[in-house]
Amino acid sequence: MNLGELESVARSLVAPGRGILAADESAPTIEKRFKAIALPSTEENRRAYRELLFTTPGVSEFISGVILYDETIRQRSSDGTPFTNVLERQGIVPGIKVDEGRSRCSGSPGEDHRGSRRSAGRLPEYRALGAASRSGVR
């Protein structure tokens, strides 16, 4: 991504009256949400839930960007369209959570860090899948 693209994405994300939707729940986190409504946490149910979020009529009036989870960025809507494309068509910037959650720091009892050591190696793949691309963003 060049500097012009980066600036364009940043401006899109901070558009007045719009915000960022954190849809980056891990499988264990979304399972807790689904248990509360007695819904099995299957990949299909998680996909359908996310599709509902991303295709709600008028969502782009309020959402400028969506933080996706690794599973989500690879998913498609019921008509086969990648979720990144579903979002982009509405002028919503698809992003990605790249850390891998908390893990213990060796040599520092009681401390942990966000698992970002291998994040940079995954960025080209996420970009190819549509993360933080600019096409279609208003």
C-alpha atoms as an extended CHARMM CRD file, in Angstrom:
* protein
*
       138  EXT
         1         1  MET       CA              0.0000000000        0.0000000000        0.0000000000  PROA      1               0.0000000000
         2         2  ASN       CA              1.4740000000        3.3260000000       -0.9840000000  PROA      2               0.0000000000
         3         3  LEU       CA              1.2190000000        6.5190000000        1.0440000000  PROA      3               0.0000000000
         4         4  GLY       CA             -1.7040000000        7.8530000000       -1.0100000000  PROA      4               0.0000000000
         5         5  GLU       CA             -3.7010000000        4.6460000000       -0.4810000000  PROA      5               0.0000000000
         6         6  LEU       CA             -2.9130000000        4.6860000000        3.2170000000  PROA      6               0.0000000000
         7         7  GLU       CA             -4.0940000000        8.2800000000        3.5400000000  PROA      7               0.0000000000
         8         8  SER       CA             -7.2710000000        7.4860000000        1.6270000000  PROA      8               0.0000000000
         9         9  VAL       CA             -8.0620000000        4.5040000000        3.8740000000  PROA      9               0.0000000000
        10        10  ALA       CA             -7.3550000000        6.5590000000        7.0080000000  PROA      10              0.0000000000
        11        11  ARG       CA             -9.6560000000        9.3630000000        5.8440000000  PROA      11              0.0000000000
        12        12  SER       CA            -12.4050000000        6.8370000000        5.0620000000  PROA      12              0.0000000000
        13        13  LEU       CA            -12.1400000000        5.3160000000        8.5220000000  PROA      13              0.0000000000
        14        14  VAL       CA            -12.5920000000        8.6400000000       10.3210000000  PROA      14              0.0000000000
        15        15  ALA       CA            -15.5270000000        9.8580000000        8.2260000000  PROA      15              0.0000000000
        16        16  PRO       CA            -17.8990000000       12.0230000000       10.3010000000  PROA      16              0.0000000000
        17        17  GLY       CA            -20.7580000000       10.0870000000       11.8830000000  PROA      17              0.0000000000
        18        18  ARG       CA            -19.2750000000        6.6810000000       11.1260000000  PROA      18              0.0000000000
        19        19  GLY       CA            -17.2310000000        4.2560000000       13.2190000000  PROA      19              0.0000000000
        20        20  ILE       CA            -15.3650000000        0.9720000000       13.1680000000  PROA      20              0.0000000000
        21        21  LEU       CA            -17.1170000000       -2.3290000000       13.8770000000  PROA      21              0.0000000000
        22        22  ALA       CA            -14.9590000000       -4.8220000000       15.7730000000  PROA      22              0.0000000000
        23        23  ALA       CA            -16.1070000000       -8.1450000000       14.2700000000  PROA      23              0.0000000000
        24        24  ASP       CA            -12.8850000000       -9.8890000000       15.2100000000  PROA      24              0.0000000000
        25        25  GLU       CA            -14.2220000000      -12.3040000000       17.8050000000  PROA      25              0.0000000000
        26        26  SER       CA            -12.2050000000      -15.4980000000       18.0150000000  PROA      26              0.0000000000
        27        27  ALA       CA            -14.0310000000      -18.8260000000       17.8790000000  PROA      27              0.0000000000
        28        28  PRO       CA            -14.0020000000      -19.1740000000       21.7150000000  PROA      28              0.0000000000
        29        29  THR       CA            -15.3550000000      -15.6390000000       22.1870000000  PROA      29              0.0000000000
        30        30  ILE       CA            -18.1720000000      -15.9740000000       19.6760000000  PROA      30              0.0000000000
        31        31  GLU       CA            -19.0080000000      -19.3840000000       21.1590000000  PROA      31              0.0000000000
        32        32  LYS       CA            -19.7190000000      -17.6380000000       24.4850000000  PROA      32              0.0000000000
        33        33  ARG       CA            -22.0760000000      -15.2100000000       22.7350000000  PROA      33              0.0000000000
        34        34  PHE       CA            -23.8700000000      -18.0370000000       20.9430000000  PROA      34              0.0000000000
        35        35  LYS       CA            -24.2190000000      -20.1040000000       24.1400000000  PROA      35              0.0000000000
        36        36  ALA       CA            -26.1880000000      -17.2290000000       25.6520000000  PROA      36              0.0000000000
        37        37  ILE       CA            -28.8300000000      -17.7290000000       22.9490000000  PROA      37              0.0000000000
        38        38  ALA       CA            -28.4980000000      -21.5370000000       22.7530000000  PROA      38              0.0000000000
        39        39  LEU       CA            -27.0100000000      -21.4500000000       19.2460000000  PROA      39              0.0000000000
        40        40  PRO       CA            -24.2830000000      -23.9560000000       18.3310000000  PROA      40              0.0000000000
        41        41  SER       CA            -21.0230000000      -22.2600000000       17.3500000000  PROA      41              0.0000000000
        42        42  THR       CA            -20.5750000000      -23.9210000000       13.9870000000  PROA      42              0.0000000000
        43        43  GLU       CA            -18.6330000000      -22.2930000000       11.1710000000  PROA      43              0.0000000000
        44        44  GLU       CA            -21.8860000000      -21.9100000000        9.2190000000  PROA      44              0.0000000000
        45        45  ASN       CA            -23.6470000000      -20.1710000000       12.1290000000  PROA      45              0.0000000000
        46        46  ARG       CA            -20.6850000000      -17.8490000000       12.6210000000  PROA      46              0.0000000000
        47        47  ARG       CA            -20.6700000000      -17.0800000000        8.8880000000  PROA      47              0.0000000000
        48        48  ALA       CA            -24.4300000000      -16.4090000000        8.8500000000  PROA      48              0.0000000000
        49        49  TYR       CA            -24.1320000000      -14.1210000000       11.8930000000  PROA      49              0.0000000000
        50        50  ARG       CA            -21.3610000000      -12.1160000000       10.2440000000  PROA      50              0.0000000000
        51        51  GLU       CA            -23.2910000000      -11.9320000000        6.9880000000  PROA      51              0.0000000000
        52        52  LEU       CA            -26.2370000000      -10.4900000000        8.9060000000  PROA      52              0.0000000000
        53        53  LEU       CA            -23.9500000000       -7.8300000000       10.4030000000  PROA      53              0.0000000000
        54        54  PHE       CA            -22.3040000000       -6.9400000000        7.0950000000  PROA      54              0.0000000000
        55        55  THR       CA            -25.4510000000       -6.8470000000        4.9380000000  PROA      55              0.0000000000
        56        56  THR       CA            -27.8610000000       -5.0210000000        7.2460000000  PROA      56              0.0000000000
        57        57  PRO       CA            -29.5360000000       -2.3390000000        5.1090000000  PROA      57              0.0000000000
        58        58  GLY       CA            -28.0070000000        1.0680000000        5.7800000000  PROA      58              0.0000000000
        59        59  VAL       CA            -25.0020000000       -0.2940000000        7.6970000000  PROA      59              0.0000000000
        60        60  SER       CA            -22.6140000000        1.8790000000        5.6680000000  PROA      60              0.0000000000
        61        61  GLU       CA            -24.3110000000        5.0140000000        6.9870000000  PROA      61              0.0000000000
        62        62  PHE       CA            -22.7920000000        4.2340000000       10.3800000000  PROA      62              0.0000000000
        63        63  ILE       CA            -19.8200000000        1.9200000000        9.7760000000  PROA      63              0.0000000000
        64        64  SER       CA            -16.6520000000        3.0590000000        8.0060000000  PROA      64              0.0000000000
        65        65  GLY       CA            -14.5080000000       -0.0070000000        8.6630000000  PROA      65              0.0000000000
        66        66  VAL       CA            -14.7450000000       -3.5410000000       10.0040000000  PROA      66              0.0000000000
        67        67  ILE       CA            -12.0190000000       -5.4010000000       11.8720000000  PROA      67              0.0000000000
        68        68  LEU       CA            -12.1720000000       -9.0230000000       10.7330000000  PROA      68              0.0000000000
        69        69  TYR       CA            -10.8230000000      -12.2100000000       12.2930000000  PROA      69              0.0000000000
        70        70  ASP       CA             -8.7320000000      -14.7490000000       10.3510000000  PROA      70              0.0000000000
        71        71  GLU       CA            -11.7290000000      -17.0530000000        9.8710000000  PROA      71              0.0000000000
        72        72  THR       CA            -13.9630000000      -14.1770000000        8.7760000000  PROA      72              0.0000000000
        73        73  ILE       CA            -11.6510000000      -12.7340000000        6.1340000000  PROA      73              0.0000000000
        74        74  ARG       CA            -11.7280000000      -16.1370000000        4.4270000000  PROA      74              0.0000000000
        75        75  GLN       CA            -15.5220000000      -16.4700000000        4.5440000000  PROA      75              0.0000000000
        76        76  ARG       CA            -18.0690000000      -15.6700000000        1.8740000000  PROA      76              0.0000000000
        77        77  SER       CA            -21.6630000000      -14.5320000000        1.8910000000  PROA      77              0.0000000000
        78        78  SER       CA            -24.4220000000      -17.0060000000        1.0310000000  PROA      78              0.0000000000
        79        79  ASP       CA            -24.1500000000      -16.0010000000       -2.6490000000  PROA      79              0.0000000000
        80        80  GLY       CA            -20.4050000000      -16.7810000000       -2.6880000000  PROA      80              0.0000000000
        81        81  THR       CA            -19.0970000000      -13.2090000000       -2.4880000000  PROA      81              0.0000000000
        82        82  PRO       CA            -16.0560000000      -12.7760000000       -0.2120000000  PROA      82              0.0000000000
        83        83  PHE       CA            -16.9700000000      -10.7310000000        2.8520000000  PROA      83              0.0000000000
        84        84  THR       CA            -14.2360000000       -8.2320000000        1.9760000000  PROA      84              0.0000000000
        85        85  ASN       CA            -16.0330000000       -7.5440000000       -1.3240000000  PROA      85              0.0000000000
        86        86  VAL       CA            -19.4140000000       -7.3030000000        0.4340000000  PROA      86              0.0000000000
        87        87  LEU       CA            -17.9640000000       -4.6120000000        2.6800000000  PROA      87              0.0000000000
        88        88  GLU       CA            -16.0720000000       -2.7390000000       -0.0450000000  PROA      88              0.0000000000
        89        89  ARG       CA            -19.1650000000       -2.5100000000       -2.2560000000  PROA      89              0.0000000000
        90        90  GLN       CA            -20.8030000000       -0.5510000000        0.5550000000  PROA      90              0.0000000000
        91        91  GLY       CA            -17.8480000000        1.7880000000        1.0310000000  PROA      91              0.0000000000
        92        92  ILE       CA            -16.6880000000       -0.0050000000        4.1840000000  PROA      92              0.0000000000
        93        93  VAL       CA            -12.9630000000       -0.6590000000        4.6620000000  PROA      93              0.0000000000
        94        94  PRO       CA            -12.2360000000       -4.3030000000        5.5650000000  PROA      94              0.0000000000
        95        95  GLY       CA             -9.3890000000       -4.6660000000        8.0510000000  PROA      95              0.0000000000
        96        96  ILE       CA             -7.8640000000       -7.5790000000        9.9260000000  PROA      96              0.0000000000
        97        97  LYS       CA             -6.8590000000       -8.4030000000       13.4830000000  PROA      97              0.0000000000
        98        98  VAL       CA             -3.3230000000       -9.7390000000       13.1120000000  PROA      98              0.0000000000
        99        99  ASP       CA             -2.3360000000      -10.5370000000       16.6830000000  PROA      99              0.0000000000
       100       100  GLU       CA             -2.8670000000      -14.0770000000       17.8970000000  PROA      100             0.0000000000
       101       101  GLY       CA             -4.1380000000      -13.2800000000       21.3840000000  PROA      101             0.0000000000
       102       102  ARG       CA             -2.3270000000      -13.1930000000       24.6750000000  PROA      102             0.0000000000
       103       103  SER       CA              0.5800000000      -15.4060000000       25.5850000000  PROA      103             0.0000000000
       104       104  ARG       CA              3.0040000000      -15.5170000000       28.4880000000  PROA      104             0.0000000000
       105       105  CYS       CA              6.3000000000      -13.6490000000       28.3100000000  PROA      105             0.0000000000
       106       106  SER       CA              9.1540000000      -15.9840000000       29.0750000000  PROA      106             0.0000000000
       107       107  GLY       CA             11.2680000000      -14.7260000000       31.9540000000  PROA      107             0.0000000000
       108       108  SER       CA              8.5580000000      -12.3320000000       33.1830000000  PROA      108             0.0000000000
       109       109  PRO       CA              6.2300000000      -14.1570000000       35.5560000000  PROA      109             0.0000000000
       110       110  GLY       CA              2.7180000000      -12.7420000000       35.5890000000  PROA      110             0.0000000000
       111       111  GLU       CA              3.1670000000      -10.7350000000       32.3880000000  PROA      111             0.0000000000
       112       112  ASP       CA              1.8370000000      -11.4420000000       28.9450000000  PROA      112             0.0000000000
       113       113  HSD       CA              1.8520000000       -9.8500000000       25.5190000000  PROA      113             0.0000000000
       114       114  ARG       CA             -0.2420000000       -9.8150000000       22.4180000000  PROA      114             0.0000000000
       115       115  GLY       CA              0.9380000000      -12.4640000000       19.9690000000  PROA      115             0.0000000000
       116       116  SER       CA              2.2050000000      -10.2390000000       17.2150000000  PROA      116             0.0000000000
       117       117  ARG       CA              5.6390000000      -11.7450000000       16.5880000000  PROA      117             0.0000000000
       118       118  ARG       CA              4.5670000000      -13.5250000000       13.3910000000  PROA      118             0.0000000000
       119       119  SER       CA              2.0460000000      -10.8860000000       12.2870000000  PROA      119             0.0000000000
       120       120  ALA       CA              4.1700000000       -9.2460000000        9.5940000000  PROA      120             0.0000000000
       121       121  GLY       CA              4.5180000000      -12.5140000000        7.7030000000  PROA      121             0.0000000000
       122       122  ARG       CA              0.7360000000      -12.8030000000        7.3810000000  PROA      122             0.0000000000
       123       123  LEU       CA              0.1470000000       -9.2810000000        6.0750000000  PROA      123             0.0000000000
       124       124  PRO       CA              0.7010000000      -10.0000000000        2.3510000000  PROA      124             0.0000000000
       125       125  GLU       CA             -1.8210000000      -12.8620000000        2.4890000000  PROA      125             0.0000000000
       126       126  TYR       CA             -4.3930000000      -10.6840000000        4.2630000000  PROA      126             0.0000000000
       127       127  ARG       CA             -3.8580000000       -7.9220000000        1.7110000000  PROA      127             0.0000000000
       128       128  ALA       CA             -4.4670000000      -10.4460000000       -1.0880000000  PROA      128             0.0000000000
       129       129  LEU       CA             -7.6760000000      -11.4970000000        0.6790000000  PROA      129             0.0000000000
       130       130  GLY       CA             -8.8660000000       -7.8680000000        0.6070000000  PROA      130             0.0000000000
       131       131  ALA       CA             -7.8370000000       -6.3540000000        3.9420000000  PROA      131             0.0000000000
       132       132  ALA       CA             -7.4750000000       -2.5780000000        3.9560000000  PROA      132             0.0000000000
       133       133  SER       CA             -7.8990000000       -2.2680000000        0.2450000000  PROA      133             0.0000000000
       134       134  ARG       CA             -9.2070000000        0.9770000000       -1.1600000000  PROA      134             0.0000000000
       135       135  SER       CA            -11.4020000000       -0.0100000000       -4.1080000000  PROA      135             0.0000000000
       136       136  GLY       CA            -14.9860000000        1.0470000000       -3.6090000000  PROA      136             0.0000000000
       137       137  VAL       CA            -14.3360000000        3.0670000000       -0.4630000000  PROA      137             0.0000000000
       138       138  ARG       CA            -15.9930000000        6.4410000000       -0.4790000000  PROA      138             0.0000000000
